[in-house]
């Protein structure tokens, strides 16, 4: 780890969920501290990366569907590190007029995102905090590309499970909703609590101790975060069986039950 380099001011000895997630997806933007946590999980559950892969499948389905409905503005909050395919690519494939703002508060994510995802007039990466919706939606770097007075597709993928109950995850989502125009959508993915696999239960403990988050919740709890929105069929379902236009499809892997997806529309 002593030989690893990072931008000044970044602590590479503390693992980051974004970089652990990157490692699970086969990326290279991670450090020894991240790999140590990931490898402990992989020793227990070698197929754990399929959970991250299922998350990407759900994101792609949701973004393409929203773009097909005429949504041309997307805000991806807690976007994490760039992967082989990203929100603006999914959106532009479905609707060439799409524009995307990626938001994260991790300095390494910002550095890589700005270098790899910025595309003039199409996509940009800005710093923002999930807890400060007002600042996110009033940031000139966002409003130059996205008009919040018109419908927006918001992506909250694998981020709300890092909000502990005492910080009010439902309130966090509600504050974000308050800045959205009618006709906007909110797509959310979240770690799912099954409590039926001893290996996964041990892996949870590693994630929670190593990353200080990663809260697994029930489908009912996840659904409660969508209060104020019209939840579209099929409601809350496992990432690879979930379809934004319903009904659910087949489950692709048993571990895909460890993360769920849901999509809601703001009607007023």
Backbone torsions as a table, in degrees:
resi	resn	phi	psi	omega
1	UNK	NA	-26.6	-178.9
2	UNK	-64.4	-25.9	-178.1
3	UNK	-84.4	-10.6	-176.9
4	UNK	-77.7	144.8	-177.0
5	UNK	-115.9	144.4	177.2
6	UNK	-146.9	160.3	177.0
7	UNK	-55.4	150.1	-178.4
8	UNK	-55.0	139.1	176.1
9	UNK	88.5	-0.7	-178.8
10	UNK	-102.5	127.7	-178.5
11	UNK	-87.0	104.3	-178.4
12	UNK	-84.8	-2.3	178.5
13	UNK	-85.5	-12.3	179.3
14	UNK	-103.8	121.1	-177.8
15	UNK	-65.6	150.8	179.7
16	UNK	-123.0	136.4	180.0
17	UNK	-61.0	-39.6	-179.3
18	UNK	-58.4	-39.1	-177.9
19	UNK	-79.9	-32.8	172.9
20	UNK	-62.9	-43.5	177.9
21	UNK	-60.9	-43.2	177.4
22	UNK	-58.2	-42.8	179.6
23	UNK	-63.6	-42.0	177.7
24	UNK	-61.3	-31.7	-179.6
25	UNK	-86.7	3.0	178.8
26	UNK	87.3	14.5	-179.6
27	UNK	-79.8	174.9	-176.9
28	UNK	-119.2	3.8	-178.1
29	UNK	-92.9	63.7	-178.3
30	UNK	-148.7	165.3	-176.0
31	UNK	-122.3	174.5	-176.4
32	UNK	-58.4	-37.2	179.9
33	UNK	-64.2	-36.4	178.5
34	UNK	-70.1	-44.2	-178.5
35	UNK	-66.3	-31.0	179.0
36	UNK	-63.3	-45.1	178.0
37	UNK	-64.8	-47.5	-178.6
38	UNK	-60.7	-41.8	-177.4
39	UNK	-67.5	-32.8	175.4
40	UNK	-64.2	-39.4	176.5
41	UNK	-65.7	-43.9	-177.2
42	UNK	-66.3	-29.4	176.0
43	UNK	-63.9	-35.1	178.5
44	UNK	-81.4	-45.1	-174.1
45	UNK	-131.5	85.0	-175.5
46	UNK	-58.0	-27.1	-178.2
47	UNK	-90.2	12.5	-177.8
48	UNK	-52.6	-34.9	-179.6
49	UNK	-57.8	-20.4	179.8
50	UNK	-64.8	-23.0	177.4
51	UNK	-65.8	-45.6	177.6
52	UNK	-64.8	-39.0	179.4
53	UNK	-65.7	-39.0	177.0
54	UNK	-63.2	-36.1	177.1
55	UNK	-60.4	-44.4	179.1
56	UNK	-63.5	-37.0	178.5
57	UNK	-60.9	-45.5	-179.6
58	UNK	-64.8	-41.0	178.2
59	UNK	-59.6	-48.2	-178.9
60	UNK	-59.4	-45.4	-179.9
61	UNK	-60.9	-43.6	-177.7
62	UNK	-66.6	-46.2	-177.0
63	UNK	-65.2	-45.3	179.1
64	UNK	-61.2	-42.4	-178.9
65	UNK	-64.5	-45.6	179.4
66	UNK	-61.3	-41.7	178.8
67	UNK	-63.3	-37.7	177.7
68	UNK	-66.6	-25.3	177.5
69	UNK	-82.6	-1.6	177.9
70	UNK	105.1	2.2	176.3
71	UNK	-73.8	124.3	-179.5
72	UNK	-116.9	0.5	-179.9
73	UNK	-123.5	129.4	-178.6
74	UNK	-132.1	142.6	174.7
75	UNK	-127.8	115.7	-177.4
76	UNK	-104.1	104.6	-173.9
77	UNK	-97.8	126.7	-173.7
78	UNK	72.5	44.3	-168.9
79	UNK	-67.5	-26.0	-177.2
80	UNK	74.8	-175.6	-176.3
81	UNK	-71.3	147.9	176.9
82	UNK	-57.3	145.2	177.0
83	UNK	-121.1	-170.1	-178.6
84	UNK	-62.2	-35.1	176.9
85	UNK	-131.7	141.6	-173.5
86	UNK	-133.6	170.9	-171.5
87	UNK	-55.9	-44.8	-176.1
88	UNK	-66.9	-27.4	177.3
89	UNK	-72.8	-43.1	175.8
90	UNK	-60.1	-46.1	-175.7
91	UNK	-65.1	-45.7	-177.6
92	UNK	-67.8	-30.9	176.0
93	UNK	-61.6	-36.8	-178.1
94	UNK	-87.9	-31.2	-179.2
95	UNK	-149.4	106.4	-174.3
96	UNK	-60.6	-16.4	-179.6
97	UNK	-85.0	2.1	-173.8
98	UNK	-67.4	145.3	175.4
99	UNK	-132.3	144.3	-173.8
100	UNK	-135.6	135.1	169.7
101	UNK	-114.4	123.0	176.3
102	UNK	-95.7	138.7	-177.7
103	UNK	-131.3	132.2	175.4
104	UNK	-154.8	161.3	179.0
105	UNK	-113.3	3.0	179.2
106	UNK	-86.0	121.2	-177.2
107	UNK	-57.4	-36.2	179.4
108	UNK	-69.8	-40.6	176.4
109	UNK	-59.9	-44.7	-179.8
110	UNK	-61.0	-44.9	-178.5
111	UNK	-61.9	-47.0	-179.5
112	UNK	-70.2	-40.5	-179.3
113	UNK	-62.1	-44.8	-179.7
114	UNK	-64.8	-34.9	-179.8
115	UNK	-73.8	-36.5	-170.7
116	UNK	-104.3	-26.7	-172.3
117	UNK	-108.7	-15.4	-178.4
118	UNK	-65.2	129.0	178.2
119	UNK	-143.3	116.5	-173.4
120	UNK	-51.8	127.0	176.8
121	UNK	75.9	-0.5	-175.6
122	UNK	-125.5	-50.2	-174.1
123	UNK	-147.2	142.8	173.7
124	UNK	-148.3	160.0	-176.5
125	UNK	-119.2	124.6	-179.4
126	UNK	-130.0	159.4	177.8
127	UNK	-84.5	135.2	179.5
128	UNK	-163.7	160.6	-177.4
129	UNK	-118.5	126.7	179.0
130	UNK	-49.3	-33.6	-175.9
131	UNK	-79.4	-8.3	-176.4
132	UNK	-120.5	73.6	-177.5
133	UNK	-61.3	-39.0	-179.3
134	UNK	-58.4	-45.7	-179.0
135	UNK	-67.3	-39.3	179.4
136	UNK	-58.4	-52.4	-171.1
137	UNK	-84.2	-4.2	174.0
138	UNK	-107.1	-2.3	-179.5
139	UNK	-63.3	123.6	-179.5
140	UNK	-57.2	-30.4	178.0
141	UNK	-66.2	-28.6	174.9
142	UNK	-80.8	-48.4	-173.5
143	UNK	-69.9	-17.1	173.4
144	UNK	-68.1	-25.0	-176.3
145	UNK	-112.2	-34.1	-176.6
146	UNK	-120.4	133.8	178.5
147	UNK	-101.4	103.8	-177.1
148	UNK	-65.9	-12.3	177.8
149	UNK	-77.8	-6.4	177.6
150	UNK	-117.0	160.3	-176.3
151	UNK	-55.6	139.3	-178.2
152	UNK	-131.3	146.2	171.4
153	UNK	-101.0	115.0	-178.9
154	UNK	-100.2	131.5	178.1
155	UNK	-108.5	122.3	175.5
156	UNK	-121.0	70.8	-173.2
157	UNK	-93.1	120.9	175.2
158	UNK	53.3	40.6	179.8
159	UNK	-124.2	-36.7	-176.9
160	UNK	-69.0	-22.9	177.0
161	UNK	-73.4	0.1	171.5
162	UNK	-98.5	2.2	177.5
163	UNK	-97.4	111.1	-179.7
164	UNK	-67.9	159.0	-177.8
165	UNK	-56.3	-37.0	-177.2
166	UNK	-68.2	-15.4	176.8
167	UNK	-96.0	3.9	172.8
168	UNK	66.2	67.4	-179.6
169	UNK	-57.7	-35.5	177.9
170	UNK	-62.8	-41.7	179.1
171	UNK	-66.9	-35.7	178.2
172	UNK	-59.6	-47.1	-179.6
173	UNK	-67.7	-38.7	179.3
174	UNK	-62.5	-40.6	179.2
175	UNK	-64.0	-38.8	176.2
176	UNK	-63.5	-44.0	178.1
177	UNK	-55.7	-37.7	-174.1
178	UNK	-62.8	-17.0	-179.1
179	UNK	-99.2	6.5	-176.1
180	UNK	-103.9	143.3	176.5
181	UNK	-76.9	152.5	172.7
182	UNK	-54.4	142.8	-176.2
183	UNK	94.9	-6.2	177.2
184	UNK	-77.3	161.8	178.3
185	UNK	-124.8	150.6	172.0
186	UNK	-126.4	121.9	177.4
187	UNK	-110.1	133.9	-174.2
188	UNK	-135.8	134.9	168.4
189	UNK	-120.3	151.6	-170.4
190	UNK	-156.0	142.1	173.8
191	UNK	-60.9	138.5	-172.3
192	UNK	-111.7	134.3	-176.8
193	UNK	-93.2	106.9	178.2
194	UNK	-99.8	-35.3	179.8
195	UNK	56.4	36.9	-179.1
196	UNK	-127.2	6.9	-179.1
197	UNK	-133.4	109.1	-177.6
198	UNK	-56.3	-34.0	179.0
199	UNK	-63.4	-43.9	-179.1
200	UNK	-66.3	-37.0	179.2
201	UNK	-61.8	-38.7	177.2
202	UNK	-70.6	-38.3	178.0
203	UNK	-63.3	-37.0	176.5
204	UNK	-56.9	-45.2	-177.8
205	UNK	-61.4	-38.0	178.8
206	UNK	-65.5	-46.2	179.5
207	UNK	-62.7	-43.3	-176.0
208	UNK	-70.3	-34.9	178.6
209	UNK	-80.5	-36.7	-176.9
210	UNK	-79.0	-29.7	-174.7
211	UNK	-115.8	-8.1	178.2
212	UNK	65.2	31.9	-179.3
213	UNK	-166.3	-134.0	177.7
214	UNK	58.3	61.6	-178.7
215	UNK	-88.2	120.7	178.8
216	UNK	-87.4	130.1	-178.4
217	UNK	-129.4	163.5	-180.0
218	UNK	-77.1	164.3	175.8
219	UNK	-58.6	-38.9	-179.1
220	UNK	-64.5	-40.0	178.0
221	UNK	-66.2	-42.2	178.7
222	UNK	-63.2	-42.4	179.2
223	UNK	-60.0	-34.5	-178.5
224	UNK	-64.7	-23.5	179.4
225	UNK	-71.2	-13.2	-178.3
226	UNK	-96.4	10.6	177.8
227	UNK	-53.6	135.4	-178.2
228	UNK	95.8	-9.4	178.6
229	UNK	-115.3	153.6	171.3
230	UNK	-85.8	111.4	-177.2
231	UNK	-79.2	127.0	-177.6
232	UNK	-86.6	150.7	175.4
233	UNK	-59.1	143.6	7.2
234	UNK	-93.1	25.4	-178.0
235	UNK	77.2	-140.9	179.0
236	UNK	-90.3	122.5	-179.9
237	UNK	-147.6	167.5	-179.5
238	UNK	-62.6	144.3	-167.0
239	UNK	-53.2	-45.0	-175.4
240	UNK	-85.5	-16.8	175.0
241	UNK	-91.7	-16.6	179.6
242	UNK	-70.6	136.7	174.8
243	UNK	-128.7	131.5	-177.6
244	UNK	-65.9	-17.6	177.7
245	UNK	-109.9	7.4	177.6
246	UNK	55.6	164.2	-9.9
247	UNK	-79.0	178.2	-179.6
248	UNK	-65.2	151.0	176.3
249	UNK	-104.7	-168.2	-179.9
250	UNK	-71.5	150.2	175.3
251	UNK	-77.9	132.7	-175.3
252	UNK	-87.8	-25.0	179.1
253	UNK	-157.8	144.4	-177.2
254	UNK	-58.5	-34.4	-179.3
255	UNK	-73.3	-11.1	174.8
256	UNK	-67.3	-11.0	173.8
257	UNK	-71.2	-10.4	-177.8
258	UNK	-82.2	-3.4	174.6
259	UNK	-143.3	140.9	-178.2
260	UNK	-120.6	162.1	179.4
261	UNK	-131.1	153.2	176.9
262	UNK	-155.1	151.4	179.9
263	UNK	-134.1	131.0	178.8
264	UNK	-128.3	153.5	-179.9
265	UNK	-116.0	137.4	175.0
266	UNK	-88.5	116.3	-176.3
267	UNK	-96.0	-21.2	-179.0
268	UNK	-151.7	NA	NA
